[in-house]
Amino acid sequence: MAERETELDVGELMHNRPLGRFHLSTFALCVLALFVNGLNFSSANVAAPAILRTFDAPASAMSAVFGWGFVGFFVGSIVFGAVGDRFGRKAGIIGSMLAYSIPALISAFATSLDELAIYRGLAGLGIGGLIPNVVALLNETAPKSYRVTFVMAAFVGYSAGNATMGWLATFIPEFGWPIVFLAAGTAGFAFGVIQLALLPESIPFLAATNPDSKRLRQLITRAAPELTLTEATRFVLRRPANETKFSLKLLFDGERRIITPLLWLAFFAETLTYITLSTWLPVLLERAGLAPAQASLAYSFGALGAAVAILIVARQIDRLGIRAGVFSALVAVAATLSIGIAGLSPPLITIAAILAMGFGSATHNSLLGIVGGFYPTVVRGNGVGYAASMGRIAGIVGPPLTGVLLTDYSLQVVLFSIAAPDVIVAAICIVLAYYGRRILTPKSEPLPDRGRA
């Protein structure tokens, strides 16, 4: 007699499980991926003062390097977000790591700023493409009460990459600026091999795209070893009929008509502040009075401060919702403006930089932490990718414009232009808290059953 067929709701399984080994191992691998992403993102930032001195160029000359990098980030976040939704989160993560590692290595041999700008644009494809896939994988793996914490805490790896690159920059006087690109590219290849061997695919993604695959059954056995699975067990991911295939309309369905534009505006405004600040921070700190080595170390300390701030804000968002991001954004504004106070001592400048970068990063990652929760599995990679791409557009505008401002205006004016957009972010967080409170609290139902965030 044939076994009776039974159904297992994968979405319910993953979101209601207690925190376990499978969650933590996936989380650790995502931290490693983001660590390398942080190395590659900050390599040009920490090398900027030395590159300008090598080519005897004004600060505005780095605008093309940063600008083309963010063009790459913009394209990569959309392209690799689509790759993740089509071929899987693992394919998107490993593909993006390879996409930035090769140009990073080649950047070490650039002979002009124009050449470096081209390589930076190519590396940007992978740097921008990694984040949508990591965010999607973490959203689909974490228990629902840890969803935001998982995403934000994983970005401690990104901050650790920034901090490590700030420390590596102290070797530039001895080995030259190419050392940071060589380190970033080599690390990308090494950790890419680790991801290929160990990183699991998203279980909800497989349930949505290939529910009969052996790999899905193996992963569910790893994630829930206490379950008894038979050949008659059928895996499903329950969601509304209109959310079984990607459509751009899904980004604007129901409450998302309001939420998606708000998220896009928040990502745009926030990137004008945080990414521009982190891009130019070593140069800004030298303008404020720090020596080159002090500026590099302050950048490194700021990245470590970001790791602490991320962990603090992450749990508050899981408990209180996105309104916790309001405090983070306003602290970032105040600290950024403080860097330019006349007569400030080097230790106080360093403290202001740590707070600005720390809470700026926490605000940045709070958006990344919540965005995936607003979209169903079938469009999550695209949802995160499109939102992140709005930030990439700001990245194309912000760092190059700041390079021009640094040539013609005082440090105080430049810092004000960098900090101001975060006030808009704080206001948007208040509105998102209203629309997203049912999604961002532990009491929310699992996404696949509700068809909401």
N, C-alpha and C positions, 0 to 999 in steps of 0.2 A: 504493500500500500504506500502511495507517494506521501511524502511529508507535506503537511499543510503549510502553505506559503504565509510568511509573516513579514510585516513591514517594520523597518527601523528608521525613524525620523532622525537624520544625521544632524540637522540644525539643532533640534532639541537636545540631542546627545552632547554635542560639543559645547553648547552654551550653558548647560545646566550641570556639567561635570565639576566635581571639586578640583582644585588645582593639583596637578600631578606631574609625574616625570615627563610625559609626552609634551605637556604645555611648556615646561621649563627648558627642555632640550631644544624645542623649536625657538623659544624666546632667545636662548643663548646664541644660537646660530644667526638669528636676525641681528642681535647685538654685534656680532663679529662682522656681518655684512655692512652695517652702518658705521662701524669703526673704520673700515677701509674707505667708505664713502666720505667720512669726515676728513681722513688723511688727504684724499684727492681734492675735495672741495677747498680746503684751507691751504694747500700747497702754494698756489699762486698768491694768496693773500699775504702769507708770511714772507714770501720771497720778493714781494713787490718793492720794498725799499732798496734791496740789493740789486734787483734787476734795473731799476731806474738809475742807480749809480753806475752800473756796468755799462749801460748804453748812453749815459750822460743825458738823460731825458727828464722833462718836467713830469709832475704827478699826472697831468692830464693824458700823458702818453700811454698810461696803463688802462685808460678807459676802453680802448679797443680790445685789449686782452680780456678784461672783465666782461665787456659787453658781448663779445662773441661767445664767451663761456656761458652766459645766461641765455643766449639764443639757443645754444645746444641744450641747456637745461629745459627750456620751453618745449623744444621739439621732442626731446627724449622722454619727458614726462607723459606726453600724449602717445608717442609711438610705443614705448614699453608698457604703458598702462593698457593699451590695446593688445599687446603681445601677451600680457598676463591674463587678460580676460579670454583670449583665444587659445593659448597653448598652456597656460598654467602659471601660477605664481613662481614656481621654481625656475621655469624657463626664463621668465622675465628678470628674476634676480641674477641668475648666472650670466645671462646675455648682457645685462647692463654692466656687470662687473668687468667682463671682457672688453666691453665697448669703451670704458674709460681707462683701463690699464695700459693698452697699447699706446694711445696718444700721450699718456702721462710719461711713459718711458721715452718716447720720441721728443717730448718737450725739453728734456734735459740737454738736447743737442741743437736747440734753436739758436740761430745766429742773428736774429733780429726780432724786434717786437711784433712786426707784422707776421712773421713765421710763427711766433709763439701764440699769437691770437688765433691762428688757424687751428693749431693743435689743441688749444684750450676749447675752442668750439666743438671739436670732435670729442674731446673728453667729456664735455658737458652733456652729450647725448646719454652716456652711461650714468653720470652722476645724477641727472634729473630723472632717469628711467628707473633707478633702483627703488626710490622711495615709495611710489604708488604700489609696487608689488609687495614690499615689506609691510606696509600699512595694511593692505588687503589680507595678507597671510596672517598677520597678528590678530586682526579683527575676527577672522574666521576660525582661529585656533583658541583664543582666550575664553575662559568662562565669562559669562555676561557681567558679573560684578567686578571683573578685572579688565574689562575691554579697553577702557581708556588708559588705565595704568600700564597695561602691557605695551601699548603703542608708545606712550610717552617715555616709560622707563627704558625701552629699547633704545631710545635716542640718547641715552647716557653713553652708548657706544659711539654715536656720532660725536658727542662732546669730547669723549676720550680720544677720538681720532684727531679732533682739532687741537686738544691739549698736547698730544704727542707730537703733532706737526709743529706747534709752537716751540716745543723743546728741541726738536730737530733743527729748527731755524737757528739755534745758537751755534750750530756747527758751520753755518754759511761762511763766516769770516775765514775759516780754515779750509773748507772744501769747495766753496762757491755755491751759488744758488741752485745749480742743477741737482745737488744732493737731495733736495726735498722731492723733486719729481721722480728721481730714480727710486727713492724709498716708497713713494705712493704707488707707483706702477708695479714694482716687485711684490708689494703686499697684496695688491689686487689679484695678481695671478695666483699667489700662494693660497689666499683665502677662497678664491674661486674654486680651486680643486677640492677644498674641504667642503664647500657648499654642494658641489656636484656629488660627492660621496655620501653626505650625511643629511642634507636638508630634505625634510618631507614635503610632499605636495599638500596643498590645502584640501582637507577632507570634504568640506562643503562644495568646493569647486569641482572635485571629482564626482561627487554625488549629483551635481547639476549637469555635468557634461558627459560623464561616462560611468553611470551607476553600476554597470555590470563588470567593471574592470577588476582584475585580481589585485592590483595595487591598492584600490580602495579598501577591499576586504582586509588586506595586510595592515594598512594604516589604522583601520578601526580596531583591529586586534591589538595593535600597539597602544592606541589611545585608551582603550577600555578592555583590558585583558580579562576582566571578570565576566564579560558577556559571553554567552554561549551562542556562537553563530553556526548555522547549518547551511547546506546548499539551498534550502528553501527561503533563507533570509533575503529579503529584498530591501535595498537601501533607497530611501527617498529624501528629497529636500523640499518640503512643502512651502509653497509660495504662490501668490496670485497668478492666474493664467497669463496675464499680460507681462509678467516678470520672469519669463522663462527664456527670453532671447534678448540680446542687447538691442536697445533702441535709445537714441539720444533723448527721445521724449520722456523716458523713465527718469532722467535727471530732473525733470520739471513736473513730475506726476504728483497730484495731491498737494500736501503741504510743501513738497519740494519746489513748487512754483515760487515760493518765497524764500525757502531755505537755501536753494542753490545759488541764486544771485547774491544773497548775503554772504555765503561762504566764499564766493568768488571775489567779492569786494574786500572781505576780511583778509584773504590771502594776498590780494594785491597791495592793500595798505600796509599789512604787517611786514611784507617783504621789503617794501620801501624803507622800513626802519631796520629790521634785524639783519637782513642779508647785506644791505648797504653798509651798516655799521661793522659787521664782522669782516666784510671785504676790505674796508679801508682802515680798520682799527689800528694795525701797526703804524701806518703813516700818520693817523690822527694823534696817536700817543707820542710819536716823535715831535709832532707839531706842538703838543701840549707841554713838552719839556723833558720827556724821557729819552735816555740814550738808546741806540738800536738794540742792544742786548736786553735792556730793561723792558723795551716795548715788546720784544718777542716773548719774554717770560710773562709779562702782564697778559698777553694774548693767551698763553698757555694756562695761566691761573684763571682767566676769565672762562675758558672752556671747562675747567674743573668746577668752577662755580656754577656753570650751566648744568652740570650733572646733578649737583645738589638741588638746584632750583627746580629742575625737571621732576625729580622724585617728590619734592614737597608739593608742587602744583598738581602732579598727576593724581595722587590719592584724593586731593581736595576736589578735583573735577569729578572723579568717580562718586564722591560723597555728595557734593554740592551742585554739580553741574558746571556748565561752561562759565557761569558767572564768576567762578574762581579766577578765570583768566583776566577779569577786569583789574584786579589788584596787581597781577603780574605785569600787565601792559603799562599801568601807570607808574610802577616802580622803575620799569625800563626807561620810560620817558624822563623821569627825574634824574636817574643816574647818568643817562647819556648827556643831558644838559650840564651836569656837574663836572664832566671831564674838562669843559672849557672855562671853568672859573679861574680868573686871573690869580696868579700867586699861589696856586695849589701846590703842595709839596709832592714829590714823586710817590711816596707811599699812599697819599690820599688820591692821587690820580689813578694809581693802580687799583685801589679799592673801588673807586667809581667805575672803572673799566670792568672789574669783576661783576659788580652788580648790574651794569648795563648789559653785558654779554650774557650773564646768567639768567636774568629775568626776561631779557629779549628772547633767548633761546627757549625758555619755558613757555612764553607766549606763542612763539612759532610752533612749538611741538604740541601745545594744547589744541591748536587748530588741526594739526595732523592727527592728533589723538581722537578727535570727535568726528572728522569728516567721513571716515569709512562707515561709521554707524548710521549715517543718514541714507545709505544706499543698499539695495539688495545685492546678493552675491553675484548675480549675472552681470551687473554693471559696476561692481565695487571698484575694480581696478581703473575703469574709465572715470568713475565718479571722483576718485582721489586724483587721478591724473589730470583731469580737466581743472579741478580746483587748484592743484599745485601749479598747473601751467599759468594760471592767472598771476600767481606769485612770480613765476619765471618771467612774465612780461614786465612786471615791476623791476625784476632784476636786470632786465635789458636796459631799462630807463635809469634806475636809481644809481648804481655804481658809476656809469659813465658821466652822468650829470654831476655827481659829487666830485669827480675828477676835475671838471670845469670849475665848479665852485671853489675848490681848493686853490685854484690858480688866481682867482679874482676877489675872493671874499675872506673875511676873518674866520678863525676857527669856531667862534661862537655862532656865527650865522650858519656855517656848515652843519654844526651839531643840531641846531634848531630845525633845519630842514630835514635832517635824518629822523629826529625824534617825533615830530608832529604827527605823522600818519598813525602812530600807535594810539593816539587819542581816539581816532576813528575806530580802531580795532576794539577798544574798550567799550565803545557805544554799541557796536555790532554784537559783542559778546552778551550784552544785556538783552538784546532782542532775541538772539539765538537761544538764550536760556529760557525764554518764554515758549518758543516753538519746540524746543528739543527736550523739555524736562521729562517727558514720558520715555524718551529714548536713552537719555544719559544717566538715568538713575538705576540702581540695582533692581528695582521693582519691575523694570520693563520686561515685557515678554520677549522671547527670542525673535529675532528678525524674520526668519523664514516663515514663522507662523502668522505674523502680523502684517507682513508685506510692507513694513515701514522702514525705519532707518536700519 
